[in-house]
Amino acid sequence: GGLFARHCAACHGAKGEGVNDGAPPLLGQNELEKVLYKVRMGGVQMPPMQTLLNDKQIQDISAFVVAGLPER
């Protein structure tokens, strides 16, 4: 959860709910390979996180998203 809070929540919302005129919600993302790819490579407005995070951090954030962003 800490990595998500530091690197994702500003754009995707603290609970992955998305923000108006910003990043889409992450809830319901359940395909790990797709999430891993998007986190690594970025998207339309999302920067490629592979420039900021190592592979383990990308794996951890992606697994957290696929798990439904559980509160810890």
Disulfide bonds with the S-S distance in Angstrom:
none
